[in-house]
Amino acid sequence: MSKLTITLSVLIVLGLIGGLYVSYHMIKAQRQVKHLQTRLAQQNLTIENMTTHLDKALGKSMVFLHHSVGHGLLTTGALQDSLLNMGIFVRSATYGDEIGQQTDINHWLPKFDNDLDRILSFKAHPNQYFEDDRTNDIIMFKSCFPNSGITSDGEGTADPISSEKTIANYQATFEALIKIFETQPDKLFVYMTSPPLNSGATTFDQAARSRKFNDWLVQKASELPESSNFVVYNLFAFLSDDKGYLKSEYLLNSSTDSHPNARASQEAVGDFIRFFTPIWEKWNRVP
């Protein structure tokens, strides 16, 4: 047998061995992927079962549309546990959920106008909805701190869906939202105002405008009929100093980051529960 034949034979054998090795690992990887997919499916089923059991046990639920500050309130501030103690199960709609992806003030009117049914029927993250007639009892929504950078009072015709941050545009948004909420008299709508900005991320005038708008909104809600289903919790007022900036004791270790720290989340939740408890007791009272 020639050296060339021997060399070719060796190469063929090595190629076969290499192919078998690759095939083995591909099959092994496919099995691992299938196993992982099965585990994930089981976990999702477990979460769904837990959610179903909580639904049956508690009977009342809130969908909360929010981003990062809202997450801090729910977890670090223990808002989720506090509401659970009141018999309310919280469904968190946030990043990754279609109804929770956009939460700037100019997003609220199109969202509630076009997606109210999905908001009411939201079941769990990500993008899970009730397929029967169940709906959430409370709808709470919050815009994040960039919305506190109000650039002007606004001139001319107000536009509720404009991305321009003006007092007039913001007021037009909530004037329109209140009318939508009136079409759902058996649901309670709670707006949590945008948190204040760090002094390094805003100006004195912007902070003053934010306070002015939020004070207006709180007053507006208080003047609605007693049967109104819209209330406002002024998170901005609780977290801000006398200039409208995020309080120094609530700052993270950054000159520009406006996310409130853990203390802020915990103390704000305590204040919110004191605000919300009598409202919920009155709303949930059996006639």
N, C-alpha and C positions, 0 to 999 in steps of 0.2 A: 504494500500500500504506500502510495507516494506521500511525501510530507504535506503537499497541498491538500490531498484528500483528508489526511488526519486533521489538519488545521481546520478545514471546513466542517468536519464532523464535530470537532470540539466546539466550534462556534455555534453550530446548530443546537447541540446539547445545552450549551450555556444559555442560548436564546430561549429554549424551551423552559429551562429552570427559571430564568428571569421572568418569563411570561407567567408561569405558574405562581411565582412569588407575588407578582403584581396582582394577579387575579385573586389570590388568597386574601391579600390586604384590602382589595376592593370589596370583596364579599363581606369581609369582617367589618369594614367601614359602613357598608349598607345595612348590616345587621345592627350596628351601633346606632345608626340614624333611626332605623325603625323602632329600636328600643326606646330611644330618646323621644321620638314622636308619640309613642304609646304612653310614656311617663307624663309627657306634657298634656296629652289628652285626658289622662286620669286626673292630673292636678286641676285642669280646667273644670272637669266634671265635679271634683271635690269642692272647688270654690263655688260653682254654681249650686251644688247641693246645700252648702253652708248658707249661701245667700237666700235660697228658697226657704230654709228652716227659719232664718232670722225674719224673713217676710211674714211667715205664719205666726211666729212667736210675738213679734212686736206690733205688727199691723199698721204702723205709720212709717213713712220714709221721706227723706229729703234728697233731692238731687242738688249737688253743689257744683256750680260751674266756676272754675278758678284756675290759677297757675301756681307759681312757686310759693308765694306768700300764703296762699290758701292751704297748700300742702303743709307748710310749717304750722299753721293753726290746727289743722286736723291731727297731726302726729305729735310734734314737739309740744304744742299747746294743749293736746289731748281734747280737742273739740269733738272729735269723733266719739270718744269714750263718754264725754259729758252729755252729748245728745243721746247716746245709747242709754245712759242712765235715766233719761227722760222718756224712754220708750220710742226713740226715733232712730231709725237706721239710715246712715248717710251713704249715698252713692256719689262717688267722686268722678266728675266729668272734667278731664283736663287734657294736657298734651297727649296726642294719640287717639283722642275721641273726636269725632267730627263735630259734635256740638260743643266741645270744650276747647277746640284748637285756637279759636280767635275770641278774645275777651276784652278788646278795647271798647271804649264807650260807643264809638261809632259802629261797632259790630252788633250791638244788642238789638237794635230795632229790626234789621234784616233777619237776625237769628230768631227772635221771638215771633216775628211776622211769618216767616217761612218754615221754621222748624219746631214750632211749639209742640206738635204732636210727638216728635221724637224726644224732646226735652221731658215731656210728661211721662213717656213710656221708657225712659232710660233705665236700664237694669244694672249694668256693671261694665267696668273697663275691661277690654277696649271694645267699644261700639256694640254692646249687647243691649237688646231691647226686649221688653215684654211682648210676647206674641198673643197674649190674651187681652182681657180688658183692664188689667191692673195698671195703675198710674201712681206717680209720686204725689204725696200730699203737700209737700213744701218745695218751693223752687228758690234756692238762694244763689245769687250770682255776684261776682266781684271782678272788677278790673284791677290790673296790677299798677304799681307805683308810677310807671312812665306817664300814665294818664293824669297825674297830678301836676305835670308841667304845662299848665294852661298859659298860652302865649298872649291872649288878649281877651277883652270882654266880648268882642265880636261886633261887627257892624253889618248893616244891611239885613238881608233875609237869612235866618238861621237854617242850617242844613243838618238834620240829625244823623245823616250817614257820611258826613264829611270827615276826613281824617284830620282836619285842622282843629287843634285843641283850643276851643274858645268857650267861654261861659254860655254864650247864646246857643251854640250848637249842642252843648251838653244839656241845657235846659229843654231844648226842642226834643231831644232824644227821650227824656223821661216824661214829658208831656204826652208823647205818642205811646210810650210803653204803658202808662197807666190805663189808657183806653183799651189796650190789648188785654191787660190783666183783668179788666172788668168783665171780659167775656168768659172768664173762668172763676166764677164766684165761690166755688168750693175749694179752690187752691189758694195757699198762702204764698205770696211772693216777698222775698226778703232781699234787699240790696245792701251789700256791705261796701261802704265807700272805699275808694282807692287809698292806699296808705300814702303818707307823706314821703317826699324825697329827702335824701341826705342833703345837707346844706351845700356840699360840694358838687351836687348834681342839678341844682336848680338856682333860681334867683329869688330875691325878696318879693318882687312883684308877682312871679308865678305862684309862689307859696301863698301869697295873700289872695290871689284869685281862686286857688283851690279851696281855701277856707271859705271864701265867699260863696262859691258854688255849693259846697257840701252843706253849709248852713242853710242855704236856700232850699236844697232838696229835703233836708230834715223838716224844715218848716212846711214845705209843700205837702209832705206826707202827713204831718200832724193836722193839717187843715182839711184833709179828706173826710168824707162821712164816716161815722163810727163803724159802718158795715164794710168799709174798705178792706181789701185783701192785700194791700201793699204797705210795707213798713221799711224803714231805713235805719240801719245801724251805722253810726258815724265812727268807723275805724280811724279815719283821718284825724278826727278830733282827739281820740284817745292816745294815739301814738305821736302826735305833733307837739312841739313846744309853742311858746307864745308868738313866735315868728312864722309858724307854719312848717318848720323843718322837722325831720325825724329827731326825736329827743336823743340827747347824747347817751343816755343810759340804755338806749335801745339800738345803738349802732353796732355793726360788726367792726372788725379791725381793718377798716378800709376808709379812705377819704371820699370814695365815690360810690361804693356799693350801698344801695338803698334797701336791701333786704333787711327786715327787722331781725334782731337776734333772738335767741331762745327765750330770754326773759320777756321780751316784747310779746312773743307768741303766747306764752303762758299767762301773762297778766291781761292781755287783750281778750283771751278766751274767757277768763273769769268775768270780765266786764260784759262781754257779749251774753253770757249765760244769765247774768243778772238782768240784762235788758230783755232777753228773749223769753225767759221763763213766764212772766205774767202775761205776755202776749200770747204765748202758746196755750197757757191754761185757759185764757179767755176764748181763744179760737177753738180749742178742742173740747170746750165744755159741752156736755150733752144738754140739749134744750129741755 
